[in-house]
């Protein structure tokens, strides 16, 4: 009885790592524009916000 339980646990662990490895190799979508110039975009946002009397909120990230 214990051998069947251990084999089942081992099979579940192997299945989990197999699925994880396959999923990790999928290509992720490019959320952020890799050719964007952040300094220029921030300067434009600050200039527009100053004209409109608003604040600038920055969201920082990358395609890791």
CHARMM-style PDB file with segment names, atoms N, HN, CA, C and O in Angstrom:
ATOM      1  N   UNK     1       0.822  -1.192   0.000  1.00  0.00      PROA
ATOM      2  CA  UNK     1       0.000   0.000   0.000  1.00  0.00      PROA
ATOM      3  C   UNK     1       0.872   1.264   0.000  1.00  0.00      PROA
ATOM      4  O   UNK     1       0.592   2.220  -0.723  1.00  0.00      PROA
ATOM      5  N   UNK     2       1.932   1.256   0.819  1.00  0.00      PROA
ATOM      6  HN  UNK     2       2.159   0.479   1.407  1.00  0.00      PROA
ATOM      7  CA  UNK     2       2.813   2.402   0.918  1.00  0.00      PROA
ATOM      8  C   UNK     2       3.578   2.624  -0.386  1.00  0.00      PROA
ATOM      9  O   UNK     2       3.852   3.767  -0.753  1.00  0.00      PROA
ATOM     10  N   UNK     3       3.926   1.542  -1.088  1.00  0.00      PROA
ATOM     11  HN  UNK     3       3.703   0.614  -0.789  1.00  0.00      PROA
ATOM     12  CA  UNK     3       4.648   1.668  -2.349  1.00  0.00      PROA
ATOM     13  C   UNK     3       3.788   2.358  -3.395  1.00  0.00      PROA
ATOM     14  O   UNK     3       4.293   3.180  -4.160  1.00  0.00      PROA
ATOM     15  N   UNK     4       2.517   2.043  -3.443  1.00  0.00      PROA
ATOM     16  HN  UNK     4       2.108   1.375  -2.822  1.00  0.00      PROA
ATOM     17  CA  UNK     4       1.612   2.681  -4.409  1.00  0.00      PROA
ATOM     18  C   UNK     4       1.491   4.164  -4.103  1.00  0.00      PROA
ATOM     19  O   UNK     4       1.485   4.992  -5.014  1.00  0.00      PROA
ATOM     20  N   UNK     5       1.395   4.499  -2.830  1.00  0.00      PROA
ATOM     21  HN  UNK     5       1.400   3.827  -2.090  1.00  0.00      PROA
ATOM     22  CA  UNK     5       1.309   5.900  -2.411  1.00  0.00      PROA
ATOM     23  C   UNK     5       2.573   6.653  -2.811  1.00  0.00      PROA
ATOM     24  O   UNK     5       2.481   7.758  -3.345  1.00  0.00      PROA
ATOM     25  N   UNK     6       3.741   6.086  -2.566  1.00  0.00      PROA
ATOM     26  HN  UNK     6       3.816   5.188  -2.132  1.00  0.00      PROA
ATOM     27  CA  UNK     6       5.010   6.720  -2.900  1.00  0.00      PROA
ATOM     28  C   UNK     6       5.162   6.889  -4.416  1.00  0.00      PROA
ATOM     29  O   UNK     6       5.644   7.921  -4.882  1.00  0.00      PROA
ATOM     30  N   UNK     7       4.754   5.885  -5.175  1.00  0.00      PROA
ATOM     31  HN  UNK     7       4.362   5.046  -4.796  1.00  0.00      PROA
ATOM     32  CA  UNK     7       4.817   5.981  -6.640  1.00  0.00      PROA
ATOM     33  C   UNK     7       3.893   7.079  -7.142  1.00  0.00      PROA
ATOM     34  O   UNK     7       4.241   7.806  -8.072  1.00  0.00      PROA
ATOM     35  N   UNK     8       2.734   7.202  -6.542  1.00  0.00      PROA
ATOM     36  HN  UNK     8       2.451   6.611  -5.787  1.00  0.00      PROA
ATOM     37  CA  UNK     8       1.781   8.240  -6.939  1.00  0.00      PROA
ATOM     38  C   UNK     8       2.345   9.622  -6.633  1.00  0.00      PROA
ATOM     39  O   UNK     8       2.243  10.531  -7.457  1.00  0.00      PROA
ATOM     40  N   UNK     9       2.927   9.781  -5.474  1.00  0.00      PROA
ATOM     41  HN  UNK     9       3.009   9.043  -4.804  1.00  0.00      PROA
ATOM     42  CA  UNK     9       3.543  11.066  -5.104  1.00  0.00      PROA
ATOM     43  C   UNK     9       4.686  11.397  -6.056  1.00  0.00      PROA
ATOM     44  O   UNK     9       4.795  12.531  -6.524  1.00  0.00      PROA
ATOM     45  N   UNK    10       5.527  10.427  -6.344  1.00  0.00      PROA
ATOM     46  HN  UNK    10       5.439   9.506  -5.964  1.00  0.00      PROA
ATOM     47  CA  UNK    10       6.642  10.640  -7.255  1.00  0.00      PROA
ATOM     48  C   UNK    10       6.149  11.025  -8.650  1.00  0.00      PROA
ATOM     49  O   UNK    10       6.706  11.925  -9.278  1.00  0.00      PROA
ATOM     50  N   UNK    11       5.130  10.364  -9.125  1.00  0.00      PROA
ATOM     51  HN  UNK    11       4.678   9.632  -8.615  1.00  0.00      PROA
ATOM     52  CA  UNK    11       4.559  10.677 -10.432  1.00  0.00      PROA
ATOM     53  C   UNK    11       4.003  12.101 -10.459  1.00  0.00      PROA
ATOM     54  O   UNK    11       4.189  12.821 -11.440  1.00  0.00      PROA
ATOM     55  N   UNK    12       3.332  12.503  -9.404  1.00  0.00      PROA
ATOM     56  HN  UNK    12       3.180  11.918  -8.608  1.00  0.00      PROA
ATOM     57  CA  UNK    12       2.785  13.861  -9.323  1.00  0.00      PROA
ATOM     58  C   UNK    12       3.899  14.906  -9.343  1.00  0.00      PROA
ATOM     59  O   UNK    12       3.783  15.934 -10.010  1.00  0.00      PROA
ATOM     60  N   UNK    13       4.969  14.638  -8.615  1.00  0.00      PROA
ATOM     61  HN  UNK    13       5.064  13.802  -8.073  1.00  0.00      PROA
ATOM     62  CA  UNK    13       6.095  15.575  -8.589  1.00  0.00      PROA
ATOM     63  C   UNK    13       6.743  15.676  -9.964  1.00  0.00      PROA
ATOM     64  O   UNK    13       7.035  16.779 -10.425  1.00  0.00      PROA
ATOM     65  N   UNK    14       6.969  14.564 -10.617  1.00  0.00      PROA
ATOM     66  HN  UNK    14       6.732  13.668 -10.243  1.00  0.00      PROA
ATOM     67  CA  UNK    14       7.561  14.567 -11.960  1.00  0.00      PROA
ATOM     68  C   UNK    14       6.664  15.288 -12.960  1.00  0.00      PROA
ATOM     69  O   UNK    14       7.150  16.044 -13.801  1.00  0.00      PROA
ATOM     70  N   UNK    15       5.378  15.061 -12.872  1.00  0.00      PROA
ATOM     71  HN  UNK    15       4.983  14.447 -12.188  1.00  0.00      PROA
ATOM     72  CA  UNK    15       4.427  15.725 -13.755  1.00  0.00      PROA
ATOM     73  C   UNK    15       4.440  17.235 -13.535  1.00  0.00      PROA
ATOM     74  O   UNK    15       4.420  18.009 -14.492  1.00  0.00      PROA
ATOM     75  N   UNK    16       4.473  17.642 -12.279  1.00  0.00      PROA
ATOM     76  HN  UNK    16       4.489  17.012 -11.502  1.00  0.00      PROA
ATOM     77  CA  UNK    16       4.509  19.067 -11.952  1.00  0.00      PROA
ATOM     78  C   UNK    16       5.730  19.743 -12.565  1.00  0.00      PROA
ATOM     79  O   UNK    16       5.606  20.788 -13.204  1.00  0.00      PROA
ATOM     80  N   UNK    17       6.914  19.153 -12.373  1.00  0.00      PROA
ATOM     81  HN  UNK    17       7.015  18.305 -11.854  1.00  0.00      PROA
ATOM     82  CA  UNK    17       8.138  19.759 -12.900  1.00  0.00      PROA
ATOM     83  C   UNK    17       8.190  19.707 -14.426  1.00  0.00      PROA
ATOM     84  O   UNK    17       8.763  20.603 -15.046  1.00  0.00      PROA
ATOM     85  N   UNK    18       7.614  18.696 -15.039  1.00  0.00      PROA
ATOM     86  HN  UNK    18       7.149  17.968 -14.536  1.00  0.00      PROA
ATOM     87  CA  UNK    18       7.579  18.616 -16.500  1.00  0.00      PROA
ATOM     88  C   UNK    18       6.723  19.733 -17.073  1.00  0.00      PROA
ATOM     89  O   UNK    18       7.128  20.412 -18.017  1.00  0.00      PROA
ATOM     90  N   UNK    19       5.551  19.923 -16.509  1.00  0.00      PROA
ATOM     91  HN  UNK    19       5.222  19.372 -15.743  1.00  0.00      PROA
ATOM     92  CA  UNK    19       4.649  20.977 -16.989  1.00  0.00      PROA
ATOM     93  C   UNK    19       5.265  22.346 -16.750  1.00  0.00      PROA
ATOM     94  O   UNK    19       5.161  23.227 -17.603  1.00  0.00      PROA
ATOM     95  N   UNK    20       5.903  22.538 -15.604  1.00  0.00      PROA
ATOM     96  HN  UNK    20       5.987  21.823 -14.910  1.00  0.00      PROA
ATOM     97  CA  UNK    20       6.552  23.814 -15.290  1.00  0.00      PROA
ATOM     98  C   UNK    20       7.668  24.110 -16.285  1.00  0.00      PROA
ATOM     99  O   UNK    20       7.797  25.245 -16.742  1.00  0.00      PROA
ATOM    100  N   UNK    21       8.466  23.123 -16.623  1.00  0.00      PROA
ATOM    101  HN  UNK    21       8.362  22.200 -16.251  1.00  0.00      PROA
ATOM    102  CA  UNK    21       9.570  23.319 -17.562  1.00  0.00      PROA
ATOM    103  C   UNK    21       9.044  23.663 -18.958  1.00  0.00      PROA
ATOM    104  O   UNK    21       9.617  24.511 -19.642  1.00  0.00      PROA
ATOM    105  N   UNK    22       7.982  23.027 -19.373  1.00  0.00      PROA
ATOM    106  HN  UNK    22       7.517  22.338 -18.817  1.00  0.00      PROA
ATOM    107  CA  UNK    22       7.405  23.314 -20.688  1.00  0.00      PROA
ATOM    108  C   UNK    22       6.835  24.720 -20.720  1.00  0.00      PROA
ATOM    109  O   UNK    22       7.037  25.452 -21.689  1.00  0.00      PROA
ATOM    110  N   UNK    23       6.128  25.101 -19.671  1.00  0.00      PROA
ATOM    111  HN  UNK    23       5.964  24.506 -18.883  1.00  0.00      PROA
ATOM    112  CA  UNK    23       5.521  26.438 -19.614  1.00  0.00      PROA
ATOM    113  C   UNK    23       6.590  27.525 -19.582  1.00  0.00      PROA
ATOM    114  O   UNK    23       6.404  28.587 -20.176  1.00  0.00      PROA
ATOM    115  N   UNK    24       7.696  27.281 -18.905  1.00  0.00      PROA
ATOM    116  HN  UNK    24       7.848  26.419 -18.422  1.00  0.00      PROA
ATOM    117  CA  UNK    24       8.746  28.284 -18.767  1.00  0.00      PROA
ATOM    118  C   UNK    24       9.419  28.581 -20.105  1.00  0.00      PROA
ATOM    119  O   UNK    24      10.030  29.639 -20.253  1.00  0.00      PROA
ATOM    120  N   UNK    25       9.326  27.690 -21.069  1.00  0.00      PROA
ATOM    121  HN  UNK    25       8.830  26.830 -20.948  1.00  0.00      PROA
ATOM    122  CA  UNK    25       9.988  27.886 -22.353  1.00  0.00      PROA
ATOM    123  C   UNK    25       9.128  28.642 -23.357  1.00  0.00      PROA
ATOM    124  O   UNK    25       9.604  28.980 -24.441  1.00  0.00      PROA
ATOM    125  N   UNK    26       7.875  28.913 -23.018  1.00  0.00      PROA
ATOM    126  HN  UNK    26       7.488  28.639 -22.137  1.00  0.00      PROA
ATOM    127  CA  UNK    26       7.015  29.659 -23.936  1.00  0.00      PROA
ATOM    128  C   UNK    26       7.489  31.107 -24.013  1.00  0.00      PROA
ATOM    129  O   UNK    26       7.954  31.673 -23.023  1.00  0.00      PROA
ATOM    130  N   UNK    27       7.367  31.694 -25.191  1.00  0.00      PROA
ATOM    131  HN  UNK    27       6.990  31.235 -25.994  1.00  0.00      PROA
ATOM    132  CA  UNK    27       7.780  33.078 -25.367  1.00  0.00      PROA
ATOM    133  C   UNK    27       6.718  34.005 -24.777  1.00  0.00      PROA
ATOM    134  O   UNK    27       5.529  33.875 -25.070  1.00  0.00      PROA
ATOM    135  N   UNK    28       7.163  34.928 -23.953  1.00  0.00      PROA
ATOM    136  HN  UNK    28       8.129  35.033 -23.715  1.00  0.00      PROA
ATOM    137  CA  UNK    28       6.261  35.862 -23.291  1.00  0.00      PROA
ATOM    138  C   UNK    28       6.012  37.063 -24.196  1.00  0.00      PROA
ATOM    139  O   UNK    28       6.895  37.439 -24.967  1.00  0.00      PROA
ATOM    140  N   UNK    29       4.833  37.673 -24.122  1.00  0.00      PROA
ATOM    141  HN  UNK    29       4.115  37.367 -23.495  1.00  0.00      PROA
ATOM    142  CA  UNK    29       4.550  38.849 -24.944  1.00  0.00      PROA
ATOM    143  C   UNK    29       5.380  40.053 -24.481  1.00  0.00      PROA
ATOM    144  O   UNK    29       5.698  40.175 -23.298  1.00  0.00      PROA
ATOM    145  N   UNK    30       5.718  40.918 -25.399  1.00  0.00      PROA
ATOM    146  HN  UNK    30       5.460  40.818 -26.360  1.00  0.00      PROA
ATOM    147  CA  UNK    30       6.477  42.127 -25.095  1.00  0.00      PROA
ATOM    148  C   UNK    30       5.497  43.204 -24.617  1.00  0.00      PROA
ATOM    149  O   UNK    30       4.817  43.832 -25.429  1.00  0.00      PROA
ATOM    150  N   UNK    31       5.428  43.414 -23.306  1.00  0.00      PROA
ATOM    151  HN  UNK    31       5.981  42.904 -22.646  1.00  0.00      PROA
ATOM    152  CA  UNK    31       4.505  44.396 -22.746  1.00  0.00      PROA
ATOM    153  C   UNK    31       5.040  45.808 -22.949  1.00  0.00      PROA
ATOM    154  O   UNK    31       4.289  46.718 -23.302  1.00  0.00      PROA
ATOM    155  N   UNK    32       6.333  45.987 -22.726  1.00  0.00      PROA
ATOM    156  HN  UNK    32       6.942  45.247 -22.440  1.00  0.00      PROA
ATOM    157  CA  UNK    32       6.956  47.303 -22.844  1.00  0.00      PROA
ATOM    158  C   UNK    32       7.716  47.404 -24.158  1.00  0.00      PROA
ATOM    159  O   UNK    32       8.302  46.427 -24.626  1.00  0.00      PROA
ATOM    160  N   UNK    33       7.701  48.592 -24.746  1.00  0.00      PROA
ATOM    161  HN  UNK    33       7.225  49.385 -24.366  1.00  0.00      PROA
ATOM    162  CA  UNK    33       8.386  48.847 -26.008  1.00  0.00      PROA
ATOM    163  C   UNK    33       9.899  48.860 -25.754  1.00  0.00      PROA
ATOM    164  O   UNK    33      10.386  49.758 -25.067  1.00  0.00      PROA
ATOM    165  N   UNK    34      10.648  47.901 -26.281  1.00  0.00      PROA
ATOM    166  HN  UNK    34      10.253  47.171 -26.839  1.00  0.00      PROA
ATOM    167  CA  UNK    34      12.088  47.844 -25.999  1.00  0.00      PROA
ATOM    168  C   UNK    34      12.882  48.981 -26.648  1.00  0.00      PROA
ATOM    169  O   UNK    34      14.000  49.262 -26.217  1.00  0.00      PROA
ATOM    170  N   UNK    35      12.338  49.634 -27.663  1.00  0.00      PROA
ATOM    171  HN  UNK    35      11.430  49.406 -28.013  1.00  0.00      PROA
ATOM    172  CA  UNK    35      13.072  50.721 -28.314  1.00  0.00      PROA
ATOM    173  C   UNK    35      12.636  52.101 -27.820  1.00  0.00      PROA
ATOM    174  O   UNK    35      13.065  53.113 -28.375  1.00  0.00      PROA
ATOM    175  N   UNK    36      11.806  52.157 -26.802  1.00  0.00      PROA
ATOM    176  HN  UNK    36      11.458  51.335 -26.352  1.00  0.00      PROA
ATOM    177  CA  UNK    36      11.332  53.447 -26.278  1.00  0.00      PROA
ATOM    178  C   UNK    36      12.455  54.157 -25.523  1.00  0.00      PROA
ATOM    179  O   UNK    36      13.274  53.519 -24.862  1.00  0.00      PROA
ATOM    180  N   UNK    37      12.479  55.481 -25.632  1.00  0.00      PROA
ATOM    181  HN  UNK    37      11.814  55.999 -26.170  1.00  0.00      PROA
ATOM    182  CA  UNK    37      13.456  56.300 -24.909  1.00  0.00      PROA
ATOM    183  C   UNK    37      12.750  56.889 -23.693  1.00  0.00      PROA
ATOM    184  O   UNK    37      11.985  57.846 -23.817  1.00  0.00      PROA
ATOM    185  N   UNK    38      13.002  56.326 -22.537  1.00  0.00      PROA
ATOM    186  HN  UNK    38      13.623  55.548 -22.436  1.00  0.00      PROA
ATOM    187  CA  UNK    38      12.293  56.708 -21.316  1.00  0.00      PROA
ATOM    188  C   UNK    38      12.532  58.174 -20.958  1.00  0.00      PROA
ATOM    189  O   UNK    38      11.603  58.866 -20.543  1.00  0.00      PROA
ATOM    190  N   UNK    39      13.755  58.651 -21.113  1.00  0.00      PROA
ATOM    191  HN  UNK    39      14.510  58.089 -21.450  1.00  0.00      PROA
ATOM    192  CA  UNK    39      14.053  60.040 -20.744  1.00  0.00      PROA
ATOM    193  C   UNK    39      13.215  61.021 -21.564  1.00  0.00      PROA
ATOM    194  O   UNK    39      12.686  61.990 -21.019  1.00  0.00      PROA
ATOM    195  N   UNK    40      13.095  60.779 -22.848  1.00  0.00      PROA
ATOM    196  HN  UNK    40      13.525  59.993 -23.291  1.00  0.00      PROA
ATOM    197  CA  UNK    40      12.321  61.667 -23.720  1.00  0.00      PROA
ATOM    198  C   UNK    40      10.838  61.601 -23.363  1.00  0.00      PROA
ATOM    199  O   UNK    40      10.167  62.631 -23.299  1.00  0.00      PROA
ATOM    200  N   UNK    41      10.333  60.408 -23.133  1.00  0.00      PROA
ATOM    201  HN  UNK    41      10.878  59.571 -23.185  1.00  0.00      PROA
ATOM    202  CA  UNK    41       8.919  60.254 -22.793  1.00  0.00      PROA
ATOM    203  C   UNK    41       8.586  60.905 -21.455  1.00  0.00      PROA
ATOM    204  O   UNK    41       7.512  61.487 -21.301  1.00  0.00      PROA
ATOM    205  N   UNK    42       9.495  60.812 -20.488  1.00  0.00      PROA
ATOM    206  HN  UNK    42      10.367  60.339 -20.613  1.00  0.00      PROA
ATOM    207  CA  UNK    42       9.263  61.455 -19.185  1.00  0.00      PROA
ATOM    208  C   UNK    42       9.281  62.972 -19.337  1.00  0.00      PROA
ATOM    209  O   UNK    42       8.446  63.666 -18.757  1.00  0.00      PROA
ATOM    210  N   UNK    43      10.228  63.485 -20.113  1.00  0.00      PROA
ATOM    211  HN  UNK    43      10.906  62.922 -20.584  1.00  0.00      PROA
ATOM    212  CA  UNK    43      10.297  64.938 -20.327  1.00  0.00      PROA
ATOM    213  C   UNK    43       9.019  65.464 -20.986  1.00  0.00      PROA
ATOM    214  O   UNK    43       8.518  66.526 -20.617  1.00  0.00      PROA
ATOM    215  N   UNK    44       8.492  64.715 -21.965  1.00  0.00      PROA
ATOM    216  HN  UNK    44       8.899  63.852 -22.265  1.00  0.00      PROA
ATOM    217  CA  UNK    44       7.245  65.118 -22.615  1.00  0.00      PROA
ATOM    218  C   UNK    44       6.078  65.090 -21.635  1.00  0.00      PROA
ATOM    219  O   UNK    44       5.248  65.999 -21.629  1.00  0.00      PROA
ATOM    220  N   UNK    45       6.015  64.055 -20.812  1.00  0.00      PROA
ATOM    221  HN  UNK    45       6.690  63.317 -20.816  1.00  0.00      PROA
ATOM    222  CA  UNK    45       4.929  63.927 -19.838  1.00  0.00      PROA
ATOM    223  C   UNK    45       4.983  65.048 -18.803  1.00  0.00      PROA
ATOM    224  O   UNK    45       3.949  65.602 -18.429  1.00  0.00      PROA
ATOM    225  N   UNK    46       6.191  65.384 -18.339  1.00  0.00      PROA
ATOM    226  HN  UNK    46       7.031  64.934 -18.643  1.00  0.00      PROA
ATOM    227  CA  UNK    46       6.342  66.453 -17.356  1.00  0.00      PROA
ATOM    228  C   UNK    46       5.954  67.797 -17.968  1.00  0.00      PROA
ATOM    229  O   UNK    46       5.281  68.599 -17.320  1.00  0.00      PROA
ATOM    230  N   UNK    47       6.367  68.047 -19.199  1.00  0.00      PROA
ATOM    231  HN  UNK    47       6.913  67.396 -19.726  1.00  0.00      PROA
ATOM    232  CA  UNK    47       6.024  69.300 -19.867  1.00  0.00      PROA
ATOM    233  C   UNK    47       4.509  69.425 -20.054  1.00  0.00      PROA
ATOM    234  O   UNK    47       3.942  70.488 -19.799  1.00  0.00      PROA
ATOM    235  N   UNK    48       3.854  68.355 -20.494  1.00  0.00      PROA
ATOM    236  HN  UNK    48       4.315  67.492 -20.701  1.00  0.00      PROA
ATOM    237  CA  UNK    48       2.401  68.381 -20.683  1.00  0.00      PROA
ATOM    238  C   UNK    48       1.682  68.532 -19.340  1.00  0.00      PROA
ATOM    239  O   UNK    48       0.694  69.260 -19.248  1.00  0.00      PROA
ATOM    240  N   UNK    49       2.160  67.866 -18.319  1.00  0.00      PROA
ATOM    241  HN  UNK    49       2.963  67.274 -18.393  1.00  0.00      PROA
ATOM    242  CA  UNK    49       1.544  67.968 -16.995  1.00  0.00      PROA
ATOM    243  C   UNK    49       1.679  69.381 -16.433  1.00  0.00      PROA
ATOM    244  O   UNK    49       0.768  69.889 -15.778  1.00  0.00      PROA
ATOM    245  N   UNK    50       2.817  70.004 -16.694  1.00  0.00      PROA
ATOM    246  HN  UNK    50       3.557  69.591 -17.225  1.00  0.00      PROA
ATOM    247  CA  UNK    50       3.030  71.367 -16.216  1.00  0.00      PROA
ATOM    248  C   UNK    50       2.047  72.324 -16.885  1.00  0.00      PROA
ATOM    249  O   UNK    50       1.507  73.219 -16.235  1.00  0.00      PROA
ATOM    250  N   UNK    51       1.815  72.133 -18.189  1.00  0.00      PROA
ATOM    251  HN  UNK    51       2.254  71.406 -18.717  1.00  0.00      PROA
ATOM    252  CA  UNK    51       0.861  72.977 -18.914  1.00  0.00      PROA
ATOM    253  C   UNK    51      -0.568  72.792 -18.400  1.00  0.00      PROA
ATOM    254  O   UNK    51      -1.335  73.752 -18.319  1.00  0.00      PROA
ATOM    255  N   UNK    52      -0.915  71.559 -18.055  1.00  0.00      PROA
ATOM    256  HN  UNK    52      -0.292  70.780 -18.120  1.00  0.00      PROA
ATOM    257  CA  UNK    52      -2.277  71.239 -17.638  1.00  0.00      PROA
ATOM    258  C   UNK    52      -2.465  71.300 -16.127  1.00  0.00      PROA
ATOM    259  O   UNK    52      -3.575  71.091 -15.636  1.00  0.00      PROA
ATOM    260  N   UNK    53      -1.395  71.584 -15.379  1.00  0.00      PROA
ATOM    261  HN  UNK    53      -0.493  71.754 -15.777  1.00  0.00      PROA
ATOM    262  CA  UNK    53      -1.491  71.645 -13.922  1.00  0.00      PROA
ATOM    263  C   UNK    53      -1.783  70.292 -13.289  1.00  0.00      PROA
ATOM    264  O   UNK    53      -2.543  70.202 -12.325  1.00  0.00      PROA
ATOM    265  N   UNK    54      -1.182  69.247 -13.830  1.00  0.00      PROA
ATOM    266  HN  UNK    54      -0.565  69.320 -14.614  1.00  0.00      PROA
ATOM    267  CA  UNK    54      -1.412  67.890 -13.346  1.00  0.00      PROA
ATOM    268  C   UNK    54      -0.107  67.272 -12.839  1.00  0.00      PROA
ATOM    269  O   UNK    54       0.968  67.851 -12.993  1.00  0.00      PROA
ATOM    270  N   UNK    55      -0.216  66.109 -12.244  1.00  0.00      PROA
ATOM    271  HN  UNK    55      -1.089  65.638 -12.119  1.00  0.00      PROA
ATOM    272  CA  UNK    55       0.940  65.343 -11.769  1.00  0.00      PROA
ATOM    273  C   UNK    55       1.284  64.265 -12.794  1.00  0.00      PROA
ATOM    274  O   UNK    55       0.471  63.923 -13.653  1.00  0.00      PROA
ATOM    275  N   UNK    56       2.493  63.741 -12.688  1.00  0.00      PROA
ATOM    276  HN  UNK    56       3.153  64.019 -11.990  1.00  0.00      PROA
ATOM    277  CA  UNK    56       2.947  62.655 -13.556  1.00  0.00      PROA
ATOM    278  C   UNK    56       3.111  61.398 -12.710  1.00  0.00      PROA
ATOM    279  O   UNK    56       3.745  61.426 -11.656  1.00  0.00      PROA
ATOM    280  N   UNK    57       2.539  60.307 -13.177  1.00  0.00      PROA
ATOM    281  HN  UNK    57       2.024  60.284 -14.033  1.00  0.00      PROA
ATOM    282  CA  UNK    57       2.677  59.012 -12.516  1.00  0.00      PROA
ATOM    283  C   UNK    57       3.478  58.104 -13.437  1.00  0.00      PROA
ATOM    284  O   UNK    57       3.091  57.878 -14.583  1.00  0.00      PROA
ATOM    285  N   UNK    58       4.596  57.583 -12.936  1.00  0.00      PROA
ATOM    286  HN  UNK    58       4.911  57.767 -12.005  1.00  0.00      PROA
ATOM    287  CA  UNK    58       5.444  56.708 -13.736  1.00  0.00      PROA
ATOM    288  C   UNK    58       5.209  55.256 -13.363  1.00  0.00      PROA
ATOM    289  O   UNK    58       5.151  54.903 -12.186  1.00  0.00      PROA
ATOM    290  N   UNK    59       5.075  54.425 -14.380  1.00  0.00      PROA
ATOM    291  HN  UNK    59       5.123  54.712 -15.337  1.00  0.00      PROA
ATOM    292  CA  UNK    59       5.019  52.980 -14.183  1.00  0.00      PROA
ATOM    293  C   UNK    59       6.293  52.417 -14.808  1.00  0.00      PROA
ATOM    294  O   UNK    59       6.510  52.529 -16.014  1.00  0.00      PROA
ATOM    295  N   UNK    60       7.119  51.818 -13.977  1.00  0.00      PROA
ATOM    296  HN  UNK    60       6.943  51.728 -12.996  1.00  0.00      PROA
ATOM    297  CA  UNK    60       8.420  51.327 -14.414  1.00  0.00      PROA
ATOM    298  C   UNK    60       8.367  49.812 -14.516  1.00  0.00      PROA
ATOM    299  O   UNK    60       7.822  49.139 -13.641  1.00  0.00      PROA
ATOM    300  N   UNK    61       8.930  49.285 -15.582  1.00  0.00      PROA
ATOM    301  HN  UNK    61       9.372  49.832 -16.294  1.00  0.00      PROA
ATOM    302  CA  UNK    61       8.949  47.847 -15.750  1.00  0.00      PROA
ATOM    303  C   UNK    61       9.847  47.458 -16.910  1.00  0.00      PROA
ATOM    304  O   UNK    61      10.502  48.302 -17.521  1.00  0.00      PROA
ATOM    305  N   UNK    62       9.866  46.191 -17.196  1.00  0.00      PROA
ATOM    306  HN  UNK    62       9.334  45.505 -16.699  1.00  0.00      PROA
ATOM    307  CA  UNK    62      10.680  45.700 -18.292  1.00  0.00      PROA
ATOM    308  C   UNK    62      10.198  44.336 -18.746  1.00  0.00      PROA
ATOM    309  O   UNK    62       9.413  43.683 -18.058  1.00  0.00      PROA
ATOM    310  N   UNK    63      10.661  43.920 -19.883  1.00  0.00      PROA
ATOM    311  HN  UNK    63      11.298  44.451 -20.442  1.00  0.00      PROA
ATOM    312  CA  UNK    63      10.313  42.614 -20.446  1.00  0.00      PROA
ATOM    313  C   UNK    63      11.348  41.593 -20.003  1.00  0.00      PROA
ATOM    314  O   UNK    63      12.239  41.226 -20.769  1.00  0.00      PROA
ATOM    315  N   UNK    64      11.226  41.137 -18.761  1.00  0.00      PROA
ATOM    316  HN  UNK    64      10.502  41.436 -18.138  1.00  0.00      PROA
ATOM    317  CA  UNK    64      12.183  40.175 -18.205  1.00  0.00      PROA
ATOM    318  C   UNK    64      11.745  38.792 -18.455  1.00  0.00      PROA
ATOM    319  OT1 UNK    64      12.426  37.847 -18.058  1.00  0.00      PROA
TER     320      UNK     64
END
